[in-house]
Amino acid sequence: MKAVIEQVEQRLREGHPSQLHGQSLSIEKICDAAVAGDTLARQVIIELGHHLGQAIAIMVNLFNPEKF
């Protein structure tokens, strides 16, 4: 989950508003912030879910035995 933390760090450096400013980041803190309604944390987690969904869809299509 290093990539998630790096994504949040980058957006914080870019000045995105978040309750995570000034905190040492962890997945737990990012998830807690998302649950509390932090827009930045929620957006990063939504994007993570989107990318995971795409990866799963690719794997399903790649290993679909009916395709061959």
C-alpha positions as CSV (number, residue, x, y, z in Angstrom):
1,M,0.0,0.0,0.0
2,K,3.0,2.2,-0.3
3,A,1.6,3.6,-3.6
4,V,-1.5,4.8,-1.8
5,I,0.5,6.7,0.8
6,E,2.7,8.2,-2.0
7,Q,-0.4,9.3,-3.8
8,V,-1.7,11.0,-0.7
9,E,1.7,12.6,0.0
10,Q,1.9,14.0,-3.6
11,R,-1.6,15.5,-3.4
12,L,-0.9,17.1,0.0
13,R,2.3,18.6,-1.5
14,E,0.1,20.0,-4.3
15,G,-2.0,21.7,-1.7
16,H,-5.2,19.6,-1.7
17,P,-7.2,20.3,1.4
18,S,-7.2,17.4,3.9
19,Q,-7.2,16.6,7.6
20,L,-4.1,14.6,6.9
21,H,-1.8,17.6,6.5
22,G,1.0,17.5,9.1
23,Q,0.5,13.8,10.0
24,S,2.7,10.9,9.5
25,L,0.7,8.8,7.0
26,S,-0.4,5.2,7.2
27,I,-3.1,3.2,5.5
28,E,-5.0,3.2,8.7
29,K,-4.9,7.0,9.0
30,I,-5.9,7.4,5.4
31,C,-8.9,5.0,5.8
32,D,-9.9,6.7,9.0
33,A,-9.8,10.0,7.3
34,A,-11.9,8.7,4.4
35,V,-14.5,7.3,6.8
36,A,-14.6,10.7,8.5
37,G,-15.4,12.3,5.2
38,D,-11.9,13.6,4.1
39,T,-12.3,14.3,0.4
40,L,-8.7,13.7,-0.5
41,A,-8.6,10.3,1.3
42,R,-11.9,9.3,-0.2
43,Q,-10.8,10.2,-3.7
44,V,-7.5,8.2,-3.4
45,I,-9.3,5.1,-2.1
46,I,-12.0,5.4,-4.9
47,E,-9.2,5.6,-7.5
48,L,-7.5,2.6,-5.9
49,G,-10.8,0.6,-6.2
50,H,-11.1,1.6,-9.8
51,H,-7.6,0.5,-10.7
52,L,-8.1,-2.8,-8.8
53,G,-11.3,-3.4,-10.7
54,Q,-9.5,-2.8,-14.0
55,A,-6.7,-5.2,-13.0
56,I,-9.2,-7.9,-12.0
57,A,-11.1,-7.5,-15.3
58,I,-7.9,-7.9,-17.3
59,M,-7.0,-11.0,-15.3
60,V,-10.5,-12.5,-15.9
61,N,-10.2,-11.8,-19.6
62,L,-6.6,-13.1,-19.8
63,F,-7.5,-16.4,-18.1
64,N,-10.9,-16.9,-19.5
65,P,-10.8,-20.5,-20.7
66,E,-13.9,-20.0,-22.9
67,K,-12.0,-17.4,-24.9
68,F,-9.8,-20.1,-26.5
